[in-house]
Amino acid sequence: MSNCSETYDSDLLVAASQGERAAGAVLVQRHHASMRRYAQSIVGHDADDVVQQAWVDAIRGGHTYSGRSAVRAWLLTLTRHAALRSKRLRAGQPRVHVPLDAIAVAAGWGSDPESSVASRLDAVRLTRALATLHPEAREVLTLRVLEGMAGPEVALMLEVTLPAMKSRLHRARLELAAAVRKEFGHGA
């Protein structure tokens, strides 16, 4: 995103937090889709409620935006916090740990998960495969691959180190490839 566009977003955020509805509407138009995709990667069907709460937080807390990150990253961080609050309120289920080796075998070890997914799936099947992943995997894939955010920015948002984010992303890509293979009946 260009510096000019970021300045524009910052100005919109300030105006929206001061009650200017038109500025808020422009911000929503520019960032709502990204926020919804990200929220859906974390909480699934409750994404709309999460995004609504994130917008409330953004407008109420617009004066707290420091400018250290892009407005988009700040909004996605608010979305993440709203999603995590929502998950805590719903009392989540424990995650079953699957060893990385097993995921790699199910994914067809040795193939490039992104290119095999892209060459074999249409958008509906990919969405279905993504939905089967653990929210942590959907979250990192959504930010890094679908939203195209830089690795350091994703790591900052997820509150992990860059190497931890890369590890999480690698695991998520393998899990997605395994889900795709299962979807096509090629499961191990």
Protein Blocks (a to p, Z undefined) as FASTA:
>chain_A
ZZklmmmmmmmmmmmmnopaklmmmmmmmmmmmmmmmmmmmnommmmmmmmmmmmmmmmm
mmmpgolacfklmmmmmmmmmmmmmmmmnopaddddddfklmmmmnophiafklmmmmmp
cfklmmmmmmmpcfklmmmmmmmmmnopafklmmmmnopafklmmmmmmmmmmmmmmmmm
mmnopaZZ
